[in-house]
Amino acid sequence: MSTDYDAIAGDYKRAKQQPWRSFIEAFTLMELVGDPTGAAVVDLACGEGHYTRRLRLLGASKVLGVDLSEGMIALARAEEAARPVGVDYLVGDCRELGLPGEFDLAVAAYLLNYARDRCELAAMCRGVAHCLKPGGRFVTANTNPGLDFDRLPSFAAYGFDVEAAGALREGTPITWTFDLEDGTLRVENYHLDASAHEEALHDAGFRDVRWRLPRLSPLGEAAKGRAYWEPFLSHPPVIFIECRK
Ligand SMILES: C[S@@+](CC[C@H](N)C(=O)[O-])C[C@H]1O[C@@H](n2cnc3c(N)ncnc32)[C@H](O)[C@@H]1O
């Protein structure tokens, strides 16, 4: 995990304010989550709690956020202290959590793309499966492993850029650069192809693995017009997976 989130926790939180995050990312992720009312939910790689809080506010009965970064969890806990919604947080590595398998739903926005090789991906998927009850669901957002970097449109209008450090093979670094008001923020994750994800999920005990394309919310379409979002939607830099244990 080469991106040190402790050092960039505040900037990452600011980068979540870009319009595509709510109009596409959150809209699609929450559509896939469905109604979490009464469910026990674990938000893995929860960062500063962006989706953790939302899952609780949507009615999940118990929500635990887990992240490797103490800096991210410190921000999440500070927000919970300032405006409590009833979420617990834990600093931990999703590959070796050892939580009891008591959750109905695991959500992870941008966890699997931190695996540098198939071995790490397998460990992450096993870690996710371990938290879930039999029949529990896993819903995740990820850098799109099918992105064609040779035919990429500019994503500058959305406030970010995404680049691959060479030909796509296992572990090729993928760098996201987000525009902030006072500079840029770079985070690095890693390429593993779709079949590697499917194999790791199946080996961890998941079935019904489905890839889902990002969807634009009606509010996003009304705010900017369909044409504005076309480059994003026709070359989606993010993708979603849902599956069941
Ligand atoms: C791009 S951020 C996403 C945060 C949050 N899910 C969101 O959407 O705002 C990725 C997060 O993954 C965390 N992370 C990376 N590898 C992890 C691991 N093995 N276990 C737990 N967290 C991890 C990082 O610390 C970072 O906070």
The ligand as an SDF file (V2000), in Angstrom:
LIG
                    3D

 27 29  0  0  0  0  0  0  0  0999 V2000
   -9.5100    5.8080   -1.8180 C   0  0  0  0  0  0  0  0  0  0  0  0
   -9.6850    5.6510   -0.0740 S   0  0  0  0  0  0  0  0  0  0  0  0
  -11.4340    5.3600    0.0450 C   0  0  0  0  0  0  0  0  0  0  0  0
  -12.0260    5.6970    1.3660 C   0  0  0  0  0  0  0  0  0  0  0  0
  -13.5460    5.5700    1.4480 C   0  0  0  0  0  0  0  0  0  0  0  0
  -13.9920    4.2150    1.1660 N   0  0  0  0  0  0  0  0  0  0  0  0
  -14.2200    6.5470    0.5190 C   0  0  0  0  0  0  0  0  0  0  0  0
  -14.7650    6.1330   -0.5050 O   0  0  0  0  0  0  0  0  0  0  0  0
  -14.1680    7.7400    0.8290 O   0  0  0  0  0  0  0  0  0  0  0  0
   -9.0030    4.0470    0.1390 C   0  0  0  0  0  0  0  0  0  0  0  0
   -8.8480    3.6440    1.5770 C   0  0  0  0  0  0  0  0  0  0  0  0
   -8.4500    2.2690    1.6000 O   0  0  0  0  0  0  0  0  0  0  0  0
   -7.6890    2.0710    2.7600 C   0  0  0  0  0  0  0  0  0  0  0  0
   -7.0200    0.7680    2.6320 N   0  0  0  0  0  0  0  0  0  0  0  0
   -6.1460    0.3740    1.6920 C   0  0  0  0  0  0  0  0  0  0  0  0
   -5.7800   -0.8970    1.9090 N   0  0  0  0  0  0  0  0  0  0  0  0
   -6.4470   -1.3300    3.0050 C   0  0  0  0  0  0  0  0  0  0  0  0
   -6.4950   -2.5490    3.7300 C   0  0  0  0  0  0  0  0  0  0  0  0
   -5.7600   -3.5990    3.3600 N   0  0  0  0  0  0  0  0  0  0  0  0
   -7.2900   -2.6250    4.8100 N   0  0  0  0  0  0  0  0  0  0  0  0
   -8.0240   -1.5590    5.2090 C   0  0  0  0  0  0  0  0  0  0  0  0
   -8.0230   -0.3760    4.5540 N   0  0  0  0  0  0  0  0  0  0  0  0
   -7.2450   -0.2580    3.4710 C   0  0  0  0  0  0  0  0  0  0  0  0
   -6.7990    3.2970    2.7800 C   0  0  0  0  0  0  0  0  0  0  0  0
   -6.2410    3.5180    4.0590 O   0  0  0  0  0  0  0  0  0  0  0  0
   -7.7810    4.3790    2.3600 C   0  0  0  0  0  0  0  0  0  0  0  0
   -8.3730    5.0290    3.4570 O   0  0  0  0  0  0  0  0  0  0  0  0
  1  2  1  0
  2  3  1  0
  2 10  1  0
  3  4  1  0
  4  5  1  0
  5  6  1  0
  5  7  1  0
  7  8  2  0
  7  9  1  0
 10 11  1  0
 11 12  1  0
 11 26  1  0
 12 13  1  0
 13 14  1  0
 13 24  1  0
 14 15  1  0
 14 23  1  0
 15 16  2  0
 16 17  1  0
 17 18  1  0
 17 23  2  0
 18 19  1  0
 18 20  2  0
 20 21  1  0
 21 22  2  0
 22 23  1  0
 24 25  1  0
 24 26  1  0
 26 27  1  0
M  CHG  2   2   1   9  -1
M  END
$$$$
